[in-house]
Amino acid sequence: YRVVESEVMQFHAEMCSGLADPVRLMLIYELGNGPKKVNELVKALDLSQPSVSRQLKILRDRGLVANERKGNCMVYSLVDKRLLHALDELRQVMRDIINRRSAIIEAYSKD
């Protein structure tokens, strides 16, 4: 049981590390609008092609995006749209934490 739990936690951490970059998050949200060619992602995010390709490889290695060759282009897509919902939920948690911290700072500054 402990070995399986440890492997699950390791996999969980690897997936989260795949999300630990602003460019990768932008790519995920952009792919949430549908499959895109690398050059479309480059243009949409105003980033260099090598940067986009590097970040897509990390997302692909973590199993978060898939790629398919269409002609001479590579098209990327989200493996599971639930990832967008999970990221949106995380943003709600972040918002609540920021609000709590803001309230504490506001209360402290009134003293």
N, C-alpha and C positions, 0 to 999 in steps of 0.2 A: 504493500500500500504506500509506504513512504517513498519508494522509488518512483512509482507512478505519479504521486503528488509532486515530487521534485521535478519530474519531467514536464508536467503540466505547468508548473510555476515558471520553469525555464522558458517554455514556449510562450507563455503569457508575457514574460519580460522581453523576449525577442520581438514580439508583435508590438509591444508598447515602444520599444526603442525605434522601431520602424516609423512610428508616429512622432518621434521626438525631434522634428525639424520643421520649421515654418514652410519651407519650400515643399516638402512632402505633403504637409497638410493642404497647401494650396493645390497641389496636383490632385489629391484625393477629391477635394471639392469640385475642381474643374472636371474631373472624370465622372463626378456625380451627375453631370449634365449629359453624359453619354460618351461612348468611345471616341477617342481622339488619336490622330497621328502625332508623332513627336513634334513635327514642325508646327502643328496647330497649338500644342501645349506651349511651345517656345514663344509663339506670337501672343497667345492669351495671357501668359504670365510675364512677358517681357524679360525673359531669362535667356542665357546662352544655351545652345544645343547640348554641349558637353555636360553642363550642370543639370539640365532636365534629364538627360539620359542616365547620368550617375544616380540621381535620386529615384528614377523609375526602376533602376536595377535593384536598389535597396528595397523598394516596395514590392517588387516582383519576388525577390528572394524571401521576403517575409510572408508571401502568399496573399498579399493584399490587392495586388493588381495582376492582370493577365495580359499577355501580348499575343498578337497574331499577325503574321506577315500577310500583307495584301499588296501584291505586286512588288514594287521595290520599297514599300513603306512598312513600318511597323505601327500597328494600331494597338493602343492600350485601353483597357477597361477595368472597372472595379470588379473584383471577384464576387463581392456581396454588398449590395446597397445598404444593408443593415449597419455597415461601418459608418455611414453618414449619420444615422440615427444615434449611434453610440457617441460619435464626436459632438453632436448637438446636445446630447445629455451631459457630456463632460463640460460643455460650455455653460450649461445651466448651473452645474455644481460650481464652476469657477465664478460665475456671476454672484451666486449666493455667498461664497467665501469673501469676495470683494466687498459686497454689501455689509457683511458682518464686520469686516476690518474697518470699513469706512465709518460705521456706527461707533465702533470703539474709539477711533481717532477723534471723531466729532465729540463724543462724550468727554474724552480726556481734554480736549482743547477748551471746553466750556468751564473747566475747573479753574 
